[in-house]
Each structure stands twice: as C-alpha cells, then as structure tokens.
C-alpha cells in the first residue's frame, strides 16, 4: 500500500485537473491551431488545447508534498518544476517564444536542482568497478556539469518525442515505472533511502498515465512545451538521484534518444539550427509510411517497456552492449526511412 497510494493520488489529481485545464486553455487561447500557427512538424489539422503540463504538475507536486519528506532535494525539484511550468505555459499561450529562451530556462531549472544536491556521485564502469565523482572537488564540478547537460538533454528529447498522440506520456509512464522498480531493487539489496525515490517515480508514472488517457488519439489535450518540460525534467532527475541510473534510463529511452541524436546532427549538417523543428523525426517518417498515431505510440511504448525490462536484469556492460546494438538497428531504420522511405511507403491506386 505504501507504493500504491501515492501513484493513485497523483493519477486522480491529474485526472481531475485535466478538464479544468482544458477550460483554462480555451479561455486563455492556449490552443494548437495549425491555421493560425503553421508549423512543419504538425501531424494533424485539429484545434486542440495545449497546457498539458498544468495537470501533471498539480498531480506530481501535490502528491510530493503529501508523501515525500520535505528535504533540500525536494525543494529543488519543486523549484525546477515551477520554472518549467511557467515558461511552458507562456510558450503554450504565445507559441512564438524563442527556443533559445526556452533553452536558457531549462538550464536554470537544471542548475537549481543540481545546486540543491541532486548530482551524479558515481557511475558504474562497464568494464568493472565504480568511478566516483564525490571524492574529488574537480570531479564533482565535472559531475554537476554533466548532470545539468543530462537534464536539459532529456527535457528536449521528450519535447521532440511528442509528435503523435500518446507518444510522449506513454514513454514517460514506462520510464518512471522502470526507474521505480529499480529503486525498489536497490532498496532490497543495497540502499534503504531508495524507498522515497521509488515513490517519487511511481508518482510521476501516475501523472504520466493520466495524461496519456487524455492524449491518446484523437487527443483531447496536447502536452505542449509545459508537459514535455515537467515530465522530461522528472525522468532526468529520477535517473540521477542517489547514485546514477543513467544507463537504465538511457536504455529505456533509447528509441527517442537515437531519433534525437540523429535529428540534432542532421540539422547541423544541413546548415540549420538544431532547435528549429521540421518533419524529419522518426514519427514523421512512420506517418509517411502509413502508420497511425496509435500504432506509432504503441511502438514507442512497447519498445520502451521491452528495453526497460531488459535494463532491470542486465549488468552495466550488458546495458552498454544492448544500447549499442539496438541503437545501431534503430539508427539504421531511421536512415532507411529518410533515404529510401519513398520506395516502401504506401502508394495510392494505379491510375492507369
């Protein structure tokens, strides 16, 4: 019951908040309208409320206050969530905020949470042993820098992975469950402090699943930049709390991570800014092949679940090998779809 009640409360608070958020979004014109805001990454022409970060923030923040001890790191998490929620709602409202301004606020939120004590104290060496950062001041600075980069990277990776209905909240839900199960595993064998981290992971999963229900195609509410910011931030922070679960999180998020890396470098090689959107993501290419929103979302969700289940049982070297092998396969599929997708896509009837 200790681990069931927090996600149930988070789920219910988010569910209750969604209809209010939809009304709020309509009143303040936080709407995704392709006619008034044309964007190359749009995948449908419906007018849908944004501001999905508001209900998940309410679900996570209030449940944290109820079930998680009020410590220094929880203050940092709440502060980071508030910053990302505010800038996210502003972007959901005006939809023309500079991506560089959004990036700056992400670094601010990440910097605050790291300053409040959430950092990478060690990583497991895949070749054996542990590499500690908390025994050397210079290494601690490097670890804090890497933690900030990790948090900002995951936030943006999740923001780039919400192109079809159900995609992003589905992946977040799976990732949070896996990180929670890993915390329970560590609690049993090594570290009793992981109990609260497991609760926090399941709280995040409860809010993510509630959003998924309303974001499933055809979506009644889009996550918006606020939703991807809040949920991506939580996954990134959970992955580094109390010693790193970065390898596990990286394996669970391998599909969106591979797509993110490819898209980032593709845009740079094309002479474009990596922060400006286009239709080159994996989900866009799958849509062009004739897959539906539901099928693509299920591909991401089931893929994350399978990789997460593997991450719970694999050693560090096994995770590295699996990530390299499966990442190469995913990258190969992305390259095929980008360069040869026209030959394998669904064709219309022959006119002759």
C-alpha positions as CSV (number, residue, x, y, z in Angstrom):
1,X,0.0,0.0,0.0
2,X,2.9,2.4,0.7
3,X,3.8,2.2,-3.0
4,X,0.2,2.0,-4.4
5,X,-1.4,5.0,-2.7
6,X,1.0,7.8,-4.0
7,X,0.6,7.0,-7.7
8,X,-3.2,6.6,-7.3
9,X,-3.4,10.0,-5.7
10,X,-1.2,11.5,-8.4
11,X,-3.3,9.8,-11.1
12,X,-6.6,11.1,-9.6
13,X,-5.3,14.6,-9.1
14,X,-4.1,14.8,-12.7
15,X,-7.4,13.3,-14.0
16,X,-9.4,15.8,-12.0
17,X,-7.2,18.7,-13.2
18,X,-7.4,17.9,-16.9
19,X,-11.0,19.1,-17.6
20,X,-10.2,22.3,-15.7
21,X,-7.0,22.7,-17.7
22,X,-8.9,22.3,-21.0
23,X,-11.3,25.1,-19.9
24,X,-8.4,27.2,-18.8
25,X,-6.5,26.6,-22.1
26,X,-9.5,27.6,-24.2
27,X,-10.2,30.7,-22.1
28,X,-6.6,31.9,-22.5
29,X,-6.2,30.7,-26.1
30,X,-3.6,28.1,-25.3
31,X,-4.6,26.2,-28.4
32,X,-2.8,24.3,-31.1
33,X,-4.3,25.7,-34.3
34,X,-2.5,24.8,-37.5
35,X,-4.3,27.5,-39.3
36,X,-3.1,30.3,-37.1
37,X,0.3,28.7,-36.3
38,X,1.6,26.7,-39.3
39,X,4.5,24.5,-38.4
40,X,6.3,21.8,-40.4
41,X,6.1,19.4,-37.5
42,X,2.3,19.4,-37.3
43,X,0.8,15.9,-37.8
44,X,-2.9,16.8,-37.7
45,X,-5.2,19.7,-38.5
46,X,-7.5,19.7,-35.5
47,X,-7.6,22.6,-32.9
48,X,-6.6,21.0,-29.6
49,X,-5.9,22.7,-26.2
50,X,-2.3,22.7,-25.0
51,X,-1.1,23.3,-21.4
52,X,-0.8,19.6,-20.6
53,X,2.0,20.4,-18.1
54,X,-0.5,22.0,-15.7
55,X,-2.4,18.9,-14.6
56,X,0.7,16.8,-14.4
57,X,2.4,19.5,-12.3
58,X,-0.6,19.5,-10.0
59,X,-0.6,15.7,-9.7
60,X,3.1,15.4,-9.1
61,X,3.7,18.5,-6.9
62,X,0.7,18.0,-4.5
63,X,1.4,14.3,-4.1
64,X,5.1,15.0,-3.4
65,X,4.0,17.3,-0.6
66,X,1.8,14.6,0.8
67,X,4.1,11.6,0.6
68,X,7.7,12.7,0.1
69,X,9.8,14.1,3.0
70,X,10.4,17.8,2.7
71,X,14.1,17.9,2.2
72,X,16.6,20.0,0.3
73,X,16.4,18.0,-2.9
74,X,12.5,18.1,-2.9
75,X,12.7,21.9,-2.7
76,X,15.0,21.9,-5.8
77,X,12.6,19.6,-7.7
78,X,9.6,21.8,-6.9
79,X,11.5,25.0,-7.9
80,X,12.6,23.4,-11.2
81,X,9.1,22.2,-11.9
82,X,7.6,25.7,-11.3
83,X,10.2,27.4,-13.6
84,X,9.5,24.9,-16.4
85,X,5.7,25.1,-15.9
86,X,5.7,28.9,-16.2
87,X,7.9,29.1,-19.3
88,X,6.0,26.2,-20.7
89,X,2.6,27.8,-20.2
90,X,3.9,31.0,-21.7
91,X,5.0,29.1,-24.8
92,X,1.7,27.2,-24.9
93,X,0.0,30.6,-24.9
94,X,2.1,32.6,-27.3
95,X,3.7,29.8,-29.2
96,X,6.4,32.0,-30.6
97,X,8.9,32.1,-27.7
98,X,12.5,31.9,-28.8
99,X,13.8,28.3,-28.5
100,X,16.9,29.9,-27.1
101,X,14.9,31.5,-24.3
102,X,13.3,28.1,-23.5
103,X,16.7,26.5,-23.5
104,X,18.0,29.1,-21.1
105,X,15.2,28.4,-18.6
106,X,15.9,24.7,-18.9
107,X,19.5,25.3,-17.9
108,X,18.2,27.5,-15.0
109,X,15.9,24.8,-13.7
110,X,18.6,22.1,-14.1
111,X,21.2,24.3,-12.4
112,X,18.8,24.9,-9.4
113,X,18.1,21.3,-8.8
114,X,21.8,20.4,-9.1
115,X,22.7,23.2,-6.6
116,X,20.2,21.7,-4.2
117,X,22.1,18.5,-4.1
118,X,20.9,16.3,-7.0
119,X,24.1,15.3,-8.8
120,X,25.9,12.3,-10.1
121,X,28.1,10.9,-7.3
122,X,29.3,7.9,-9.2
123,X,28.9,5.8,-12.3
124,X,29.4,2.1,-12.8
125,X,32.3,1.3,-15.1
126,X,31.0,-1.2,-17.8
127,X,34.5,-2.7,-17.7
128,X,34.3,-3.3,-14.0
129,X,34.3,-1.2,-10.8
130,X,32.9,2.2,-9.9
131,X,34.0,5.6,-11.0
132,X,33.4,8.0,-8.1
133,X,33.0,11.8,-8.5
134,X,32.3,12.7,-4.9
135,X,35.8,12.2,-3.6
136,X,37.5,14.9,-5.7
137,X,36.3,18.6,-5.9
138,X,37.3,19.0,-9.6
139,X,35.5,15.7,-10.5
140,X,32.4,16.9,-8.5
141,X,32.3,20.1,-10.7
142,X,32.5,17.9,-13.8
143,X,29.8,15.6,-12.4
144,X,27.5,18.6,-11.7
145,X,28.1,20.0,-15.3
146,X,27.2,16.5,-16.7
147,X,24.1,16.4,-14.6
148,X,22.9,19.7,-15.9
149,X,23.6,18.6,-19.5
150,X,21.7,15.4,-18.9
151,X,18.6,17.1,-17.5
152,X,18.5,19.6,-20.4
153,X,19.0,16.8,-22.9
154,X,16.2,14.6,-21.6
155,X,13.8,17.6,-21.5
156,X,14.4,18.4,-25.1
157,X,14.4,14.7,-26.1
158,X,11.0,14.4,-24.7
159,X,9.8,17.6,-26.3
160,X,10.9,16.3,-29.7
161,X,9.1,13.0,-29.0
162,X,5.6,14.3,-28.6
163,X,4.8,14.5,-32.3
164,X,1.9,11.9,-32.3
165,X,-0.8,11.4,-29.8
166,X,0.1,9.3,-26.8
167,X,3.8,9.1,-27.7
168,X,5.5,11.2,-25.1
169,X,3.3,10.5,-22.0
170,X,3.4,6.8,-22.8
171,X,7.2,6.6,-22.9
172,X,7.4,8.7,-19.7
173,X,5.0,6.4,-17.9
174,X,7.1,3.3,-18.8
175,X,10.4,5.1,-17.9
176,X,9.1,6.2,-14.5
177,X,7.8,2.7,-13.7
178,X,11.1,1.1,-14.6
179,X,13.1,3.6,-12.5
180,X,10.7,3.0,-9.6
181,X,11.2,-0.8,-9.9
182,X,15.0,-0.2,-10.0
183,X,14.8,1.9,-6.8
184,X,12.9,-0.9,-5.1
185,X,15.5,-3.4,-6.3
186,X,18.3,-1.2,-4.8
187,X,16.3,-0.8,-1.6
188,X,16.1,-4.6,-1.1
189,X,19.8,-5.2,-1.8
190,X,21.7,-2.0,-1.1
191,X,20.2,1.3,-0.2
192,X,17.1,1.9,2.1
193,X,16.9,5.6,1.0
194,X,15.7,4.4,-2.4
195,X,12.2,4.0,-0.9
196,X,11.2,7.6,-1.4
197,X,12.7,7.6,-4.8
198,X,10.6,4.7,-5.8
199,X,7.5,6.6,-4.5
200,X,8.5,9.6,-6.5
201,X,9.0,7.5,-9.6
202,X,5.5,5.9,-9.3
203,X,4.0,9.4,-8.6
204,X,5.5,10.5,-11.9
205,X,4.1,7.4,-13.6
206,X,0.6,8.0,-12.2
207,X,0.6,11.6,-13.6
208,X,2.0,10.5,-16.9
209,X,-0.5,7.7,-17.3
210,X,-3.4,10.1,-16.5
211,X,-2.2,12.5,-19.2
212,X,-1.8,9.5,-21.6
213,X,-5.5,8.8,-21.3
214,X,-6.4,12.3,-22.5
215,X,-3.6,12.5,-25.0
216,X,-4.4,9.2,-26.8
217,X,-5.6,9.6,-30.3
218,X,-7.6,11.6,-31.0
219,X,-6.1,13.7,-28.2
220,X,-8.3,15.9,-26.1
221,X,-5.3,17.7,-24.7
222,X,-1.8,18.2,-26.0
223,X,1.2,18.1,-23.6
224,X,2.6,21.3,-25.1
225,X,6.0,22.6,-24.1
226,X,4.9,22.7,-20.5
227,X,4.0,18.9,-20.4
228,X,7.3,17.7,-22.0
229,X,9.2,20.1,-19.8
230,X,7.7,18.9,-16.5
231,X,7.7,15.2,-17.3
232,X,11.1,15.2,-19.0
233,X,12.6,17.0,-16.0
234,X,11.2,14.4,-13.6
235,X,12.6,11.5,-15.6
236,X,16.0,13.1,-15.8
237,X,16.1,13.9,-12.1
238,X,14.9,10.5,-11.1
239,X,17.7,8.9,-13.2
240,X,20.4,10.7,-11.3
241,X,19.0,10.7,-7.7
242,X,21.1,8.8,-5.2
243,X,23.7,7.5,-7.5
244,X,23.1,7.1,-11.2
245,X,20.5,5.2,-13.0
246,X,21.6,6.9,-16.2
247,X,22.4,3.6,-18.1
248,X,18.9,2.3,-17.2
249,X,17.1,5.5,-18.2
250,X,19.2,5.7,-21.4
251,X,18.2,2.2,-22.4
252,X,14.5,2.8,-21.7
253,X,14.6,6.0,-23.7
254,X,16.8,4.5,-26.5
255,X,14.3,5.0,-29.3
256,X,13.6,8.7,-28.7
257,X,17.3,9.2,-27.8
258,X,18.5,7.8,-31.1
259,X,16.0,9.8,-33.0
260,X,17.0,13.0,-31.1
261,X,20.7,12.4,-31.8
262,X,20.2,11.8,-35.5
263,X,17.9,14.8,-35.9
264,X,20.2,17.1,-34.0
265,X,23.3,16.3,-36.1
266,X,21.2,16.1,-39.4
267,X,20.0,19.6,-38.9
268,X,23.6,20.8,-38.2
269,X,24.9,19.1,-41.3
270,X,22.2,20.7,-43.3
271,X,23.3,24.1,-42.1
272,X,20.1,24.6,-39.9
273,X,19.7,25.4,-36.3
274,X,19.1,22.2,-34.3
275,X,16.4,23.8,-32.2
276,X,14.1,24.7,-35.1
277,X,11.5,22.0,-36.0
278,X,11.0,20.0,-39.2
279,X,9.3,16.8,-40.4
280,X,12.4,14.6,-40.2
281,X,11.7,12.8,-36.9
282,X,11.1,9.1,-36.8
283,X,7.4,9.5,-36.0
284,X,7.0,11.7,-39.1
285,X,8.6,9.1,-41.3
286,X,6.4,6.4,-39.8
287,X,3.4,8.5,-40.5
288,X,4.5,8.8,-44.1
289,X,4.7,5.0,-44.3
290,X,1.0,4.9,-43.4
291,X,1.2,4.0,-39.7
292,X,-1.4,5.5,-37.5
293,X,-1.0,7.6,-34.4
294,X,-2.0,4.7,-32.2
295,X,0.4,2.3,-33.9
296,X,3.4,4.7,-33.6
297,X,2.6,5.4,-30.0
298,X,2.4,1.7,-29.2
299,X,5.7,1.2,-31.0
300,X,7.4,3.7,-28.7
301,X,5.6,2.4,-25.6
302,X,6.2,-1.3,-26.2
303,X,9.8,-0.6,-27.3
304,X,10.4,1.3,-24.1
305,X,8.8,-1.4,-22.0
306,X,10.9,-4.2,-23.6
307,X,14.1,-2.2,-23.2
308,X,13.2,-1.3,-19.6
309,X,12.6,-4.9,-18.7
310,X,16.0,-5.8,-20.2
311,X,17.6,-2.9,-18.2
312,X,16.3,-4.3,-14.9
313,X,18.1,-7.6,-15.5
314,X,21.2,-6.7,-17.4
315,X,24.6,-5.8,-15.9
316,X,26.2,-2.4,-16.8
317,X,28.3,-4.0,-19.5
318,X,25.1,-5.8,-20.8
319,X,23.3,-2.5,-20.9
320,X,26.1,-0.9,-22.9
321,X,26.2,-3.7,-25.4
322,X,22.4,-3.8,-25.7
323,X,22.3,0.0,-26.2
324,X,25.0,-0.1,-28.9
325,X,23.4,-3.0,-30.7
326,X,19.8,-1.8,-30.6
327,X,20.7,1.8,-31.1
328,X,22.5,0.8,-34.3
329,X,19.5,-1.0,-35.5
330,X,17.2,1.9,-34.7
331,X,19.6,4.3,-36.4
332,X,19.7,2.1,-39.5
333,X,15.9,2.1,-39.6
334,X,15.8,5.9,-39.4
335,X,18.4,6.3,-42.2
336,X,16.5,3.8,-44.4
337,X,13.2,5.7,-43.8
338,X,14.9,9.1,-44.6
339,X,16.7,8.0,-47.7
340,X,14.6,5.1,-49.1
341,X,11.2,5.6,-47.4
342,X,9.6,6.8,-50.6
343,X,10.2,3.3,-52.1
344,X,8.5,1.5,-49.2
345,X,5.7,3.9,-48.3
346,X,2.0,3.2,-49.1
347,X,1.0,4.1,-52.6
348,X,-2.3,5.2,-54.0
349,X,-4.2,3.2,-56.5
350,X,-2.8,2.9,-60.0
351,X,-4.4,5.5,-62.3
352,X,-3.5,3.6,-65.4
